[in-house]
Amino acid sequence: MQPMNIESSVWARNGVRWKRPGPVMAERRFLFFSISRIFLLAILAIFLNGVTLFFMEAPAVYAKSRYLINRNTLDHLNREGLPEKLVQSMAPLLEKVFPSREAFLKVLGELEVPPRAPLETDIILRYSAMDQITIQAETFSSDQISRESIFKGNVQGKIPRENILFSTAKLRMLIGELNSYERLIGEGGIRVEQWDREVRGDYLNYTRVFDNNSQDMQNPTPVDETLKLEGSVQISAAQGKARSSTLFLDLLNQEAVLEGKSAKGSERVRIEAYPDRLSKGAEGQTTTDPSTSPAREIVVQAARASLENKKRRIILEGAVEMQRMPEDFFLSSGILQLLYDEEQMLTEANARQSVCIEQPGRVARADLARVDELKQTIRLEGNAEVDSGQYNLQGSQINLFLDVNRGVAQGDGNAPIQMTMKMGGEFTPAFRCR
């Protein structure tokens, strides 16, 4: 690849000319279009809120900035501490593009609750501007024929609109003919930071595809938008952390998939969540008093974890294990489905394929199990068996309370329970889950 010729540097959508890189650091700016937010909820309300990474478009060094408010924008404004009524008053402006700063400021002034202080206005402008991201690197080259640009050496970037910082060893940008697609490939030492969240990996591939038959040159709408991270992927936030071999995000459909190297031991996906913590800026806060209540922790391992945010569910597959502390609740199964509500709180867990549940003083197993977080009950179905220090229960269907001390089991009119009483002695389970 030859260095870009400054005399023929017109490239891509906006036809903007580049300046020759300086001798030490090459800095370039690109027009940034907002990405749909994706949530990898905490297993049981985890964190991966907005691993909304970044998107870089064709060079637009002198492009005039536009403004857009989306759901991400409102979240950022809440994190910055703007008045709740002011943020709520912006809802009617969602997904509307304003062609200039003047047009945007005029609409802000007409809100039911307009910004009252210059600082509030500045914060809104920062998170609404569809302006440029900055990329710095030690070297930069561009090939006009192949429509490819390469940044090498300590590559660093910043996206003010999303409060994102990123870095990598090498960054490639490719633009398809007629702007049919845009691709960003990062190699080596991938690191992305946003608020209290951080994602690391070895390789990154971001792709956005357009329908050229209906593409709006000023505000194109993608028909496909995906992001894939590979190689020792690590995700951390105040609310928890995760590791996997790959992370795949479908940004338009709000779906995510984490995959481990295999279904064996430490090669599985591992997710640790701390439900008591709330994210606020770069600090983690707790909802309980640690001096009077032990901190809750949830650890989940599986060969594969997938999130379907529109359906509010997470599906874990392959040698699934889930442990909840401090109650020491352990569940293993082949498949585990977690359902959550609008507040991202777990409402139900459905397990199948060799389900086994272990709690202090009780073990249970069945073909299927349903844990109802609202009713605090466990429903076992198919070859169900429960063993404790006082009794052994068997039946096609058994209902239990999550609290072992309540220990009430109920059968069904069509599913009687066989009970064997145990007399004295210490609890020795008839089977174990781990």
TORTINU-955566 format. One record per residue (C-alpha): x, y, z; residue number from 1; residue in three letters. Coordinates in steps of 0.25 Angstrom, whole numbers. Example, Ala and Ser with C-alpha at 12.3 -4.5 7.8 and 13.67 -1.06 7.14 Angstrom:
REM TORTINU-955566
((49, -18, 31), 1, ALA);
((55, -4, 29), 2, SER);
REM end
This chain:
REM TORTINU-955566
((0, 0, 0), 1, MET);
((5, 14, -4), 2, GLN);
((4, 26, 5), 3, PRO);
((-7, 35, 1), 4, MET);
((-5, 45, -10), 5, ASN);
((-8, 59, -5), 6, ILE);
((-12, 63, -19), 7, GLU);
((-22, 53, -21), 8, SER);
((-28, 51, -7), 9, SER);
((-43, 52, -10), 10, VAL);
((-49, 40, -4), 11, TRP);
((-63, 34, 0), 12, ALA);
((-76, 40, 3), 13, ARG);
((-73, 55, 6), 14, ASN);
((-61, 57, -4), 15, GLY);
((-52, 63, 7), 16, VAL);
((-37, 65, 5), 17, ARG);
((-27, 60, 15), 18, TRP);
((-15, 67, 20), 19, LYS);
((-2, 60, 20), 20, ARG);
((1, 53, 33), 21, PRO);
((12, 60, 42), 22, GLY);
((25, 53, 45), 23, PRO);
((21, 48, 59), 24, VAL);
((6, 46, 61), 25, MET);
((-4, 46, 50), 26, ALA);
((-18, 51, 54), 27, GLU);
((-30, 49, 46), 28, ARG);
((-45, 52, 49), 29, ARG);
((-57, 44, 44), 30, PHE);
((-72, 47, 43), 31, LEU);
((-79, 39, 54), 32, PHE);
((-93, 33, 53), 33, PHE);
((-100, 28, 65), 34, SER);
((-101, 13, 68), 35, ILE);
((-113, 6, 74), 36, SER);
((-110, 2, 89), 37, ARG);
((-108, -12, 92), 38, ILE);
((-109, -18, 106), 39, PHE);
((-103, -31, 111), 40, LEU);
((-111, -30, 124), 41, LEU);
((-105, -36, 136), 42, ALA);
((-109, -50, 137), 43, ILE);
((-119, -47, 147), 44, LEU);
((-117, -32, 143), 45, ALA);
((-103, -31, 139), 46, ILE);
((-95, -20, 133), 47, PHE);
((-91, -20, 119), 48, LEU);
((-100, -8, 117), 49, ASN);
((-96, -2, 104), 50, GLY);
((-84, -9, 99), 51, VAL);
((-88, 1, 88), 52, THR);
((-74, 2, 83), 53, LEU);
((-71, 11, 71), 54, PHE);
((-73, 14, 57), 55, PHE);
((-64, 22, 48), 56, MET);
((-69, 27, 34), 57, GLU);
((-62, 32, 22), 58, ALA);
((-52, 44, 25), 59, PRO);
((-60, 57, 27), 60, ALA);
((-49, 66, 32), 61, VAL);
((-57, 79, 29), 62, TYR);
((-71, 74, 30), 63, ALA);
((-81, 82, 37), 64, LYS);
((-87, 76, 49), 65, SER);
((-101, 71, 51), 66, ARG);
((-108, 67, 64), 67, TYR);
((-116, 55, 68), 68, LEU);
((-123, 51, 81), 69, ILE);
((-125, 36, 83), 70, ASN);
((-127, 27, 95), 71, ARG);
((-112, 27, 97), 72, ASN);
((-112, 42, 98), 73, THR);
((-122, 42, 109), 74, LEU);
((-114, 32, 117), 75, ASP);
((-102, 40, 116), 76, HIS);
((-109, 52, 120), 77, LEU);
((-115, 45, 132), 78, ASN);
((-101, 40, 136), 79, ARG);
((-96, 55, 135), 80, GLU);
((-106, 59, 146), 81, GLY);
((-115, 68, 137), 82, LEU);
((-129, 70, 143), 83, PRO);
((-138, 59, 141), 84, GLU);
((-150, 67, 135), 85, LYS);
((-140, 74, 125), 86, LEU);
((-136, 60, 120), 87, VAL);
((-150, 55, 119), 88, GLN);
((-154, 67, 111), 89, SER);
((-145, 63, 100), 90, MET);
((-152, 50, 97), 91, ALA);
((-160, 56, 86), 92, PRO);
((-147, 59, 79), 93, LEU);
((-142, 45, 78), 94, LEU);
((-136, 40, 65), 95, GLU);
((-138, 54, 58), 96, LYS);
((-126, 60, 51), 97, VAL);
((-123, 75, 52), 98, PHE);
((-114, 80, 41), 99, PRO);
((-107, 91, 49), 100, SER);
((-104, 96, 63), 101, ARG);
((-113, 108, 61), 102, GLU);
((-125, 99, 57), 103, ALA);
((-123, 90, 69), 104, PHE);
((-121, 101, 79), 105, LEU);
((-134, 107, 74), 106, LYS);
((-142, 94, 77), 107, VAL);
((-135, 93, 90), 108, LEU);
((-140, 106, 94), 109, GLY);
((-154, 102, 91), 110, GLU);
((-155, 90, 100), 111, LEU);
((-165, 89, 111), 112, GLU);
((-153, 89, 120), 113, VAL);
((-141, 96, 113), 114, PRO);
((-127, 96, 118), 115, PRO);
((-125, 108, 128), 116, ARG);
((-110, 109, 129), 117, ALA);
((-99, 110, 119), 118, PRO);
((-93, 97, 125), 119, LEU);
((-105, 89, 122), 120, GLU);
((-106, 94, 108), 121, THR);
((-91, 90, 106), 122, ASP);
((-93, 76, 111), 123, ILE);
((-105, 74, 102), 124, ILE);
((-97, 79, 90), 125, LEU);
((-86, 69, 94), 126, ARG);
((-94, 57, 94), 127, TYR);
((-103, 61, 82), 128, SER);
((-93, 65, 72), 129, ALA);
((-91, 55, 61), 130, MET);
((-78, 62, 59), 131, ASP);
((-64, 55, 57), 132, GLN);
((-57, 45, 65), 133, ILE);
((-42, 47, 66), 134, THR);
((-31, 36, 63), 135, ILE);
((-17, 37, 66), 136, GLN);
((-6, 28, 61), 137, ALA);
((9, 28, 58), 138, GLU);
((7, 25, 44), 139, THR);
((-4, 26, 34), 140, PHE);
((-6, 22, 19), 141, SER);
((-17, 21, 9), 142, SER);
((-20, 14, -4), 143, ASP);
((-30, 21, -12), 144, GLN);
((-32, 10, -22), 145, ILE);
((-35, -1, -11), 146, SER);
((-42, 9, -3), 147, ARG);
((-34, 5, 9), 148, GLU);
((-27, 13, 20), 149, SER);
((-17, 8, 31), 150, ILE);
((-13, 14, 44), 151, PHE);
((-1, 7, 51), 152, LYS);
((6, 9, 64), 153, GLY);
((-1, 13, 77), 154, ASN);
((-14, 16, 71), 155, VAL);
((-23, 24, 80), 156, GLN);
((-37, 29, 77), 157, GLY);
((-48, 37, 84), 158, LYS);
((-63, 38, 82), 159, ILE);
((-68, 50, 91), 160, PRO);
((-83, 47, 87), 161, ARG);
((-82, 33, 94), 162, GLU);
((-71, 36, 104), 163, ASN);
((-63, 25, 98), 164, ILE);
((-48, 24, 97), 165, LEU);
((-41, 13, 89), 166, PHE);
((-27, 8, 86), 167, SER);
((-21, -3, 78), 168, THR);
((-8, -6, 71), 169, ALA);
((-13, -6, 57), 170, LYS);
((-26, -1, 50), 171, LEU);
((-31, -3, 36), 172, ARG);
((-43, 4, 30), 173, MET);
((-50, -1, 17), 174, LEU);
((-61, 5, 9), 175, ILE);
((-69, -3, -1), 176, GLY);
((-71, 3, -15), 177, GLU);
((-83, 12, -16), 178, LEU);
((-82, 12, -1), 179, ASN);
((-89, -1, 0), 180, SER);
((-82, -5, 13), 181, TYR);
((-72, 1, 23), 182, GLU);
((-63, -8, 31), 183, ARG);
((-53, -5, 43), 184, LEU);
((-43, -16, 46), 185, ILE);
((-34, -15, 59), 186, GLY);
((-22, -24, 62), 187, GLU);
((-15, -25, 75), 188, GLY);
((-17, -20, 88), 189, GLY);
((-32, -15, 86), 190, ILE);
((-37, -7, 98), 191, ARG);
((-50, 1, 99), 192, VAL);
((-54, 9, 111), 193, GLU);
((-68, 16, 113), 194, GLN);
((-71, 22, 127), 195, TRP);
((-68, 10, 137), 196, ASP);
((-68, -1, 126), 197, ARG);
((-56, -6, 119), 198, GLU);
((-55, -17, 108), 199, VAL);
((-42, -24, 103), 200, ARG);
((-39, -33, 92), 201, GLY);
((-29, -37, 82), 202, ASP);
((-36, -34, 69), 203, TYR);
((-48, -26, 65), 204, LEU);
((-57, -26, 53), 205, ASN);
((-68, -15, 51), 206, TYR);
((-77, -16, 39), 207, THR);
((-88, -7, 34), 208, ARG);
((-96, -10, 21), 209, VAL);
((-105, -1, 13), 210, PHE);
((-116, -3, 3), 211, ASP);
((-111, 5, -9), 212, ASN);
((-124, 5, -15), 213, ASN);
((-130, 14, -4), 214, SER);
((-118, 20, 3), 215, GLN);
((-120, 34, 8), 216, ASP);
((-106, 40, 5), 217, MET);
((-108, 50, 16), 218, GLN);
((-113, 41, 27), 219, ASN);
((-112, 26, 22), 220, PRO);
((-119, 15, 29), 221, THR);
((-111, 2, 30), 222, PRO);
((-118, -11, 27), 223, VAL);
((-108, -19, 35), 224, ASP);
((-98, -15, 46), 225, GLU);
((-90, -24, 54), 226, THR);
((-78, -24, 63), 227, LEU);
((-69, -36, 66), 228, LYS);
((-57, -37, 77), 229, LEU);
((-48, -49, 77), 230, GLU);
((-37, -55, 86), 231, GLY);
((-37, -54, 101), 232, SER);
((-49, -44, 101), 233, VAL);
((-51, -38, 115), 234, GLN);
((-62, -29, 119), 235, ILE);
((-62, -21, 133), 236, SER);
((-71, -11, 139), 237, ALA);
((-75, -7, 153), 238, ALA);
((-87, -17, 153), 239, GLN);
((-79, -29, 149), 240, GLY);
((-69, -35, 138), 241, LYS);
((-69, -46, 128), 242, ALA);
((-59, -54, 119), 243, ARG);
((-60, -61, 106), 244, SER);
((-53, -66, 94), 245, SER);
((-62, -57, 85), 246, THR);
((-73, -47, 86), 247, LEU);
((-82, -44, 75), 248, PHE);
((-92, -32, 75), 249, LEU);
((-104, -30, 65), 250, ASP);
((-106, -15, 67), 251, LEU);
((-119, -14, 59), 252, LEU);
((-126, -26, 66), 253, ASN);
((-120, -23, 80), 254, GLN);
((-114, -37, 81), 255, GLU);
((-101, -42, 86), 256, ALA);
((-94, -55, 87), 257, VAL);
((-82, -59, 96), 258, LEU);
((-75, -72, 92), 259, GLU);
((-64, -80, 100), 260, GLY);
((-53, -88, 94), 261, LYS);
((-61, -101, 98), 262, SER);
((-71, -106, 108), 263, ALA);
((-59, -111, 117), 264, LYS);
((-56, -104, 131), 265, GLY);
((-49, -91, 130), 266, SER);
((-50, -90, 114), 267, GLU);
((-65, -87, 116), 268, ARG);
((-71, -73, 116), 269, VAL);
((-71, -68, 130), 270, ARG);
((-79, -56, 135), 271, ILE);
((-79, -50, 149), 272, GLU);
((-90, -41, 154), 273, ALA);
((-91, -32, 166), 274, TYR);
((-106, -29, 167), 275, PRO);
((-105, -19, 179), 276, ASP);
((-96, -10, 171), 277, ARG);
((-102, 1, 162), 278, LEU);
((-94, 8, 151), 279, SER);
((-92, 23, 153), 280, LYS);
((-81, 30, 145), 281, GLY);
((-68, 23, 148), 282, ALA);
((-73, 19, 162), 283, GLU);
((-80, 7, 167), 284, GLY);
((-91, 9, 178), 285, GLN);
((-98, -2, 186), 286, THR);
((-113, -3, 189), 287, THR);
((-110, -10, 202), 288, THR);
((-102, -7, 215), 289, ASP);
((-90, -16, 214), 290, PRO);
((-89, -16, 229), 291, SER);
((-102, -22, 231), 292, THR);
((-104, -30, 218), 293, SER);
((-94, -38, 211), 294, PRO);
((-92, -34, 197), 295, ALA);
((-99, -43, 186), 296, ARG);
((-91, -49, 175), 297, GLU);
((-95, -58, 163), 298, ILE);
((-85, -66, 155), 299, VAL);
((-90, -73, 142), 300, VAL);
((-82, -82, 133), 301, GLN);
((-86, -88, 120), 302, ALA);
((-80, -91, 106), 303, ALA);
((-89, -81, 100), 304, ARG);
((-97, -69, 105), 305, ALA);
((-107, -61, 96), 306, SER);
((-115, -49, 99), 307, LEU);
((-128, -45, 91), 308, GLU);
((-131, -31, 97), 309, ASN);
((-144, -29, 90), 310, LYS);
((-150, -42, 96), 311, LYS);
((-143, -39, 109), 312, ARG);
((-136, -52, 111), 313, ARG);
((-123, -58, 112), 314, ILE);
((-120, -73, 108), 315, ILE);
((-108, -81, 113), 316, LEU);
((-104, -94, 106), 317, GLU);
((-94, -105, 109), 318, GLY);
((-89, -109, 122), 319, ALA);
((-97, -98, 129), 320, VAL);
((-94, -95, 144), 321, GLU);
((-100, -84, 152), 322, MET);
((-96, -80, 166), 323, GLN);
((-102, -70, 175), 324, ARG);
((-96, -64, 188), 325, MET);
((-97, -63, 200), 326, PRO);
((-109, -72, 199), 327, GLU);
((-100, -83, 193), 328, ASP);
((-110, -87, 182), 329, PHE);
((-104, -95, 171), 330, PHE);
((-111, -100, 158), 331, LEU);
((-105, -108, 147), 332, SER);
((-112, -112, 134), 333, SER);
((-110, -113, 119), 334, GLY);
((-118, -101, 115), 335, ILE);
((-123, -89, 124), 336, LEU);
((-132, -78, 120), 337, GLN);
((-133, -65, 128), 338, LEU);
((-144, -55, 127), 339, LEU);
((-144, -41, 132), 340, TYR);
((-153, -29, 132), 341, ASP);
((-152, -14, 128), 342, GLU);
((-143, -11, 140), 343, GLU);
((-134, -22, 136), 344, GLN);
((-137, -30, 148), 345, MET);
((-138, -45, 147), 346, LEU);
((-152, -50, 148), 347, THR);
((-151, -65, 144), 348, GLU);
((-140, -76, 141), 349, ALA);
((-144, -88, 133), 350, ASN);
((-134, -100, 132), 351, ALA);
((-134, -113, 125), 352, ARG);
((-126, -125, 121), 353, GLN);
((-121, -132, 134), 354, SER);
((-124, -121, 144), 355, VAL);
((-118, -121, 157), 356, CYS);
((-120, -111, 169), 357, ILE);
((-111, -111, 181), 358, GLU);
((-114, -103, 194), 359, GLN);
((-109, -104, 208), 360, PRO);
((-117, -116, 214), 361, GLY);
((-124, -120, 201), 362, ARG);
((-121, -125, 187), 363, VAL);
((-131, -127, 175), 364, ALA);
((-131, -132, 161), 365, ARG);
((-141, -133, 150), 366, ALA);
((-142, -132, 134), 367, ASP);
((-148, -118, 135), 368, LEU);
((-147, -107, 146), 369, ALA);
((-154, -93, 147), 370, ARG);
((-149, -83, 157), 371, VAL);
((-159, -72, 160), 372, ASP);
((-152, -60, 166), 373, GLU);
((-165, -53, 169), 374, LEU);
((-172, -64, 176), 375, LYS);
((-159, -70, 181), 376, GLN);
((-162, -84, 177), 377, THR);
((-156, -95, 169), 378, ILE);
((-164, -105, 161), 379, ARG);
((-158, -118, 157), 380, LEU);
((-163, -126, 145), 381, GLU);
((-160, -140, 140), 382, GLY);
((-153, -150, 148), 383, ASN);
((-152, -140, 160), 384, ALA);
((-145, -144, 173), 385, GLU);
((-142, -136, 185), 386, VAL);
((-133, -140, 196), 387, ASP);
((-131, -134, 210), 388, SER);
((-127, -138, 224), 389, GLY);
((-142, -141, 227), 390, GLN);
((-148, -147, 215), 391, TYR);
((-146, -152, 200), 392, ASN);
((-157, -148, 191), 393, LEU);
((-159, -154, 177), 394, GLN);
((-170, -151, 166), 395, GLY);
((-173, -146, 153), 396, SER);
((-175, -131, 158), 397, GLN);
((-170, -125, 171), 398, ILE);
((-172, -111, 176), 399, ASN);
((-162, -105, 186), 400, LEU);
((-159, -91, 193), 401, PHE);
((-146, -85, 189), 402, LEU);
((-144, -83, 204), 403, ASP);
((-139, -97, 209), 404, VAL);
((-144, -94, 223), 405, ASN);
((-159, -93, 218), 406, ARG);
((-157, -106, 211), 407, GLY);
((-171, -108, 207), 408, VAL);
((-173, -118, 196), 409, ALA);
((-186, -119, 188), 410, GLN);
((-190, -129, 178), 411, GLY);
((-201, -129, 167), 412, ASP);
((-214, -136, 167), 413, GLY);
((-209, -144, 155), 414, ASN);
((-195, -144, 160), 415, ALA);
((-194, -151, 174), 416, PRO);
((-181, -150, 182), 417, ILE);
((-174, -162, 188), 418, GLN);
((-168, -158, 201), 419, MET);
((-157, -166, 209), 420, THR);
((-155, -161, 223), 421, MET);
((-140, -161, 229), 422, LYS);
((-138, -163, 244), 423, MET);
((-127, -156, 251), 424, GLY);
((-112, -155, 247), 425, GLY);
((-105, -144, 239), 426, GLU);
((-110, -140, 225), 427, PHE);
((-103, -149, 214), 428, THR);
((-109, -146, 201), 429, PRO);
((-113, -157, 192), 430, ALA);
((-107, -150, 180), 431, PHE);
((-98, -138, 177), 432, ARG);
((-98, -127, 167), 433, CYS);
((-83, -124, 167), 434, ARG);
REM end
